[in-house]
Amino acid sequence: MTNQKTDQYDRFPRFLSGNTLKILAAIFMAIDHIGVILLPRVLLLRLIGRLAMPIYAFMIAEGCKYTRNRKKYFGTVFGLGAVCQAAYYLFDGSLYFSILITFSLSILIIYALQYWKEKKTVLSGLVFGAAVAAVYLLNQVFEIDYGFWGCMLPVFAALAHGTESDCIPMNTAMLGIGLIFLSCSLGPLQFFCLASLPLLYAYNGKRGKLNMKYFFYIFYPTHLVVLEGIAMLIQFFK
């Protein structure tokens, strides 16, 4: 079965590594935030920015699949999210939870899903169901970036992990289903996120030559600080 899956997988051109996808997602995210912070009237920037979230969501699912230390992986994402959240509240008074908190919740649900697949018991299934329900309830109480379906997006990409159908095309297709739910919940603009699927379909399943493990974690707060600084300078010189 493994050879058949590999042969089927190799029929398609797979030329994008995980590193390349993360760099593309970072570029799309920066373009989106330029639209939010500096050029809010330029809709094209926001449309391009819709491609970032699905790529990062897919890579979060991949990270959960291949990490050797689940606690460390979750702790890294949640820890940076908590630091960013404290900074947002200190400077903005904002309680809006960032994408890092969204992905932290995604990771917890995926871990519960992995537990269910490993144990295959009623109890493990209840644990997974409880995790999904808890995240849903959190989204009713707090304002979390991309909402409940944003939290679930990496979970869709991870649904086939460890099964006979675990391959890039299937995982991409499952993510696509999640993107439809997400887009329906957020509005027409979000449907442009479906344009990310061809890029994910070209993923070769490899990390890439460089170790960019912490690239997103560093880039995310850094580029926001830079853009906010530019916005403050523009306001100052007006």
FINU-97955 format. One record per residue (C-alpha): x, y, z; chain; residue in one letter. Coordinates in steps of 0.5 Angstrom, whole numbers, m for minus. Example, Ala and Ser with C-alpha at 12.3 -4.5 7.8 and 13.67 -1.06 7.14 Angstrom:
2
@xx 25	yy m9	zz 16	ch A	aa a
@xx 27	yy m2	zz 14	ch A	aa s
% end
This chain:
238
@xx 0	yy 0	zz 0	ch A	aa m
@xx 6	yy 5	zz 2	ch A	aa t
@xx 9	yy 4	zz m5	ch A	aa n
@xx 2	yy 5	zz m9	ch A	aa q
@xx 1	yy 11	zz m5	ch A	aa k
@xx 8	yy 14	zz m6	ch A	aa t
@xx 7	yy 12	zz m14	ch A	aa d
@xx 1	yy 16	zz m14	ch A	aa q
@xx 4	yy 22	zz m10	ch A	aa y
@xx 10	yy 22	zz m15	ch A	aa d
@xx 6	yy 23	zz m21	ch A	aa r
@xx 5	yy 30	zz m19	ch A	aa f
@xx 10	yy 36	zz m19	ch A	aa p
@xx 12	yy 37	zz m12	ch A	aa r
@xx 17	yy 43	zz m12	ch A	aa f
@xx 15	yy 47	zz m5	ch A	aa l
@xx 18	yy 45	zz 1	ch A	aa s
@xx 16	yy 47	zz 8	ch A	aa g
@xx 21	yy 52	zz 8	ch A	aa n
@xx 18	yy 55	zz 2	ch A	aa t
@xx 11	yy 55	zz 4	ch A	aa l
@xx 13	yy 59	zz 11	ch A	aa k
@xx 16	yy 64	zz 7	ch A	aa i
@xx 11	yy 65	zz 2	ch A	aa l
@xx 6	yy 65	zz 8	ch A	aa a
@xx 10	yy 70	zz 11	ch A	aa a
@xx 10	yy 75	zz 5	ch A	aa i
@xx 3	yy 74	zz 4	ch A	aa f
@xx 2	yy 76	zz 12	ch A	aa m
@xx 6	yy 82	zz 11	ch A	aa a
@xx 2	yy 84	zz 5	ch A	aa i
@xx m4	yy 83	zz 9	ch A	aa d
@xx m2	yy 87	zz 15	ch A	aa h
@xx 0	yy 93	zz 11	ch A	aa i
@xx m7	yy 93	zz 8	ch A	aa g
@xx m9	yy 93	zz 15	ch A	aa v
@xx m5	yy 98	zz 18	ch A	aa i
@xx m2	yy 103	zz 13	ch A	aa l
@xx m6	yy 102	zz 7	ch A	aa l
@xx m13	yy 100	zz 9	ch A	aa p
@xx m17	yy 103	zz 2	ch A	aa r
@xx m13	yy 98	zz m2	ch A	aa v
@xx m17	yy 92	zz m2	ch A	aa l
@xx m12	yy 88	zz m7	ch A	aa l
@xx m7	yy 87	zz m1	ch A	aa l
@xx m13	yy 84	zz 4	ch A	aa r
@xx m14	yy 79	zz m2	ch A	aa l
@xx m7	yy 77	zz m3	ch A	aa i
@xx m7	yy 76	zz 5	ch A	aa g
@xx m12	yy 71	zz 5	ch A	aa r
@xx m7	yy 66	zz 3	ch A	aa l
@xx m3	yy 66	zz 9	ch A	aa a
@xx m7	yy 63	zz 14	ch A	aa m
@xx m9	yy 57	zz 10	ch A	aa p
@xx m1	yy 55	zz 9	ch A	aa i
@xx 0	yy 57	zz 16	ch A	aa y
@xx m5	yy 52	zz 19	ch A	aa a
@xx m3	yy 47	zz 14	ch A	aa f
@xx 4	yy 47	zz 17	ch A	aa m
@xx 1	yy 47	zz 24	ch A	aa i
@xx m2	yy 40	zz 22	ch A	aa a
@xx 5	yy 38	zz 19	ch A	aa e
@xx 8	yy 40	zz 26	ch A	aa g
@xx 4	yy 36	zz 30	ch A	aa c
@xx 5	yy 30	zz 26	ch A	aa k
@xx 12	yy 30	zz 26	ch A	aa y
@xx 14	yy 34	zz 33	ch A	aa t
@xx 18	yy 29	zz 37	ch A	aa r
@xx 16	yy 34	zz 43	ch A	aa n
@xx 9	yy 35	zz 44	ch A	aa r
@xx 9	yy 39	zz 50	ch A	aa k
@xx 15	yy 44	zz 47	ch A	aa k
@xx 11	yy 45	zz 41	ch A	aa y
@xx 5	yy 47	zz 44	ch A	aa f
@xx 9	yy 51	zz 49	ch A	aa g
@xx 13	yy 55	zz 44	ch A	aa t
@xx 7	yy 57	zz 40	ch A	aa v
@xx 3	yy 59	zz 46	ch A	aa f
@xx 8	yy 62	zz 50	ch A	aa g
@xx 10	yy 67	zz 44	ch A	aa l
@xx 2	yy 68	zz 44	ch A	aa g
@xx 2	yy 70	zz 51	ch A	aa a
@xx 7	yy 75	zz 51	ch A	aa v
@xx 4	yy 78	zz 45	ch A	aa c
@xx m2	yy 78	zz 48	ch A	aa q
@xx 1	yy 81	zz 54	ch A	aa a
@xx 4	yy 87	zz 49	ch A	aa a
@xx m3	yy 88	zz 46	ch A	aa y
@xx m6	yy 89	zz 52	ch A	aa y
@xx m1	yy 93	zz 55	ch A	aa l
@xx 0	yy 98	zz 49	ch A	aa f
@xx m7	yy 97	zz 46	ch A	aa d
@xx m12	yy 95	zz 52	ch A	aa g
@xx m14	yy 90	zz 47	ch A	aa s
@xx m17	yy 83	zz 49	ch A	aa l
@xx m17	yy 80	zz 42	ch A	aa y
@xx m13	yy 74	zz 42	ch A	aa f
@xx m8	yy 73	zz 36	ch A	aa s
@xx m7	yy 68	zz 31	ch A	aa i
@xx m2	yy 65	zz 36	ch A	aa l
@xx m7	yy 63	zz 41	ch A	aa i
@xx m12	yy 61	zz 35	ch A	aa t
@xx m6	yy 56	zz 33	ch A	aa f
@xx m5	yy 54	zz 40	ch A	aa s
@xx m12	yy 51	zz 41	ch A	aa l
@xx m12	yy 48	zz 34	ch A	aa s
@xx m5	yy 44	zz 37	ch A	aa i
@xx m9	yy 42	zz 43	ch A	aa l
@xx m15	yy 39	zz 39	ch A	aa i
@xx m10	yy 36	zz 34	ch A	aa i
@xx m7	yy 32	zz 40	ch A	aa y
@xx m14	yy 30	zz 43	ch A	aa a
@xx m15	yy 27	zz 36	ch A	aa l
@xx m8	yy 24	zz 36	ch A	aa q
@xx m10	yy 21	zz 42	ch A	aa y
@xx m17	yy 18	zz 40	ch A	aa w
@xx m13	yy 15	zz 34	ch A	aa k
@xx m8	yy 12	zz 38	ch A	aa e
@xx m13	yy 9	zz 43	ch A	aa k
@xx m19	yy 8	zz 39	ch A	aa k
@xx m23	yy 8	zz 45	ch A	aa t
@xx m30	yy 11	zz 47	ch A	aa v
@xx m26	yy 15	zz 53	ch A	aa l
@xx m21	yy 18	zz 48	ch A	aa s
@xx m27	yy 19	zz 43	ch A	aa g
@xx m30	yy 23	zz 49	ch A	aa l
@xx m23	yy 27	zz 50	ch A	aa v
@xx m23	yy 29	zz 43	ch A	aa f
@xx m30	yy 31	zz 43	ch A	aa g
@xx m29	yy 35	zz 49	ch A	aa a
@xx m23	yy 39	zz 46	ch A	aa a
@xx m27	yy 41	zz 40	ch A	aa v
@xx m33	yy 43	zz 45	ch A	aa a
@xx m29	yy 47	zz 50	ch A	aa a
@xx m26	yy 51	zz 44	ch A	aa v
@xx m32	yy 52	zz 41	ch A	aa y
@xx m35	yy 55	zz 48	ch A	aa l
@xx m28	yy 59	zz 49	ch A	aa l
@xx m30	yy 63	zz 42	ch A	aa n
@xx m37	yy 64	zz 45	ch A	aa q
@xx m34	yy 68	zz 51	ch A	aa v
@xx m27	yy 71	zz 48	ch A	aa f
@xx m26	yy 74	zz 41	ch A	aa e
@xx m21	yy 70	zz 38	ch A	aa i
@xx m17	yy 71	zz 31	ch A	aa d
@xx m21	yy 67	zz 26	ch A	aa y
@xx m26	yy 64	zz 31	ch A	aa g
@xx m28	yy 57	zz 32	ch A	aa f
@xx m27	yy 55	zz 25	ch A	aa w
@xx m20	yy 58	zz 25	ch A	aa g
@xx m18	yy 54	zz 31	ch A	aa c
@xx m21	yy 48	zz 27	ch A	aa m
@xx m17	yy 49	zz 20	ch A	aa l
@xx m11	yy 45	zz 22	ch A	aa p
@xx m15	yy 40	zz 25	ch A	aa v
@xx m18	yy 39	zz 18	ch A	aa f
@xx m11	yy 38	zz 15	ch A	aa a
@xx m10	yy 33	zz 21	ch A	aa a
@xx m16	yy 29	zz 20	ch A	aa l
@xx m13	yy 24	zz 15	ch A	aa a
@xx m6	yy 23	zz 19	ch A	aa h
@xx m4	yy 16	zz 21	ch A	aa g
@xx m9	yy 13	zz 16	ch A	aa t
@xx m9	yy 9	zz 10	ch A	aa e
@xx m11	yy 16	zz 6	ch A	aa s
@xx m5	yy 20	zz 9	ch A	aa d
@xx m2	yy 24	zz 3	ch A	aa c
@xx m1	yy 31	zz 1	ch A	aa i
@xx m7	yy 31	zz m4	ch A	aa p
@xx m12	yy 28	zz 1	ch A	aa m
@xx m10	yy 33	zz 7	ch A	aa n
@xx m10	yy 39	zz 2	ch A	aa t
@xx m17	yy 37	zz 0	ch A	aa a
@xx m19	yy 36	zz 8	ch A	aa m
@xx m16	yy 43	zz 9	ch A	aa l
@xx m20	yy 46	zz 3	ch A	aa g
@xx m27	yy 43	zz 6	ch A	aa i
@xx m25	yy 47	zz 13	ch A	aa g
@xx m23	yy 53	zz 9	ch A	aa l
@xx m30	yy 53	zz 6	ch A	aa i
@xx m33	yy 53	zz 13	ch A	aa f
@xx m28	yy 58	zz 15	ch A	aa l
@xx m30	yy 63	zz 9	ch A	aa s
@xx m38	yy 62	zz 10	ch A	aa c
@xx m37	yy 64	zz 17	ch A	aa s
@xx m33	yy 70	zz 16	ch A	aa l
@xx m36	yy 73	zz 9	ch A	aa g
@xx m34	yy 73	zz 2	ch A	aa p
@xx m27	yy 76	zz 2	ch A	aa l
@xx m25	yy 70	zz 6	ch A	aa q
@xx m26	yy 66	zz 0	ch A	aa f
@xx m20	yy 68	zz m3	ch A	aa f
@xx m16	yy 64	zz 1	ch A	aa c
@xx m18	yy 58	zz m3	ch A	aa l
@xx m13	yy 60	zz m8	ch A	aa a
@xx m8	yy 57	zz m3	ch A	aa s
@xx m10	yy 50	zz m5	ch A	aa l
@xx m5	yy 50	zz m11	ch A	aa p
@xx 1	yy 52	zz m7	ch A	aa l
@xx m1	yy 47	zz m2	ch A	aa l
@xx m2	yy 41	zz m7	ch A	aa y
@xx 5	yy 43	zz m9	ch A	aa a
@xx 8	yy 41	zz m2	ch A	aa y
@xx 13	yy 36	zz m3	ch A	aa n
@xx 13	yy 34	zz 4	ch A	aa g
@xx 20	yy 36	zz 6	ch A	aa k
@xx 22	yy 41	zz 11	ch A	aa r
@xx 28	yy 44	zz 6	ch A	aa g
@xx 35	yy 45	zz 7	ch A	aa k
@xx 35	yy 51	zz 12	ch A	aa l
@xx 32	yy 50	zz 19	ch A	aa n
@xx 27	yy 55	zz 20	ch A	aa m
@xx 23	yy 52	zz 26	ch A	aa k
@xx 22	yy 59	zz 29	ch A	aa y
@xx 22	yy 63	zz 23	ch A	aa f
@xx 14	yy 65	zz 24	ch A	aa f
@xx 15	yy 66	zz 31	ch A	aa y
@xx 20	yy 71	zz 30	ch A	aa i
@xx 17	yy 74	zz 24	ch A	aa f
@xx 10	yy 75	zz 27	ch A	aa y
@xx 11	yy 80	zz 32	ch A	aa p
@xx 17	yy 83	zz 29	ch A	aa t
@xx 14	yy 85	zz 23	ch A	aa h
@xx 8	yy 88	zz 27	ch A	aa l
@xx 12	yy 92	zz 31	ch A	aa v
@xx 16	yy 95	zz 25	ch A	aa v
@xx 9	yy 96	zz 21	ch A	aa l
@xx 6	yy 100	zz 27	ch A	aa e
@xx 12	yy 104	zz 28	ch A	aa g
@xx 12	yy 106	zz 21	ch A	aa i
@xx 4	yy 108	zz 22	ch A	aa a
@xx 6	yy 112	zz 28	ch A	aa m
@xx 11	yy 116	zz 24	ch A	aa l
@xx 7	yy 117	zz 19	ch A	aa i
@xx 2	yy 120	zz 24	ch A	aa q
@xx 7	yy 124	zz 27	ch A	aa f
@xx 9	yy 127	zz 21	ch A	aa f
@xx 2	yy 129	zz 18	ch A	aa k
% end
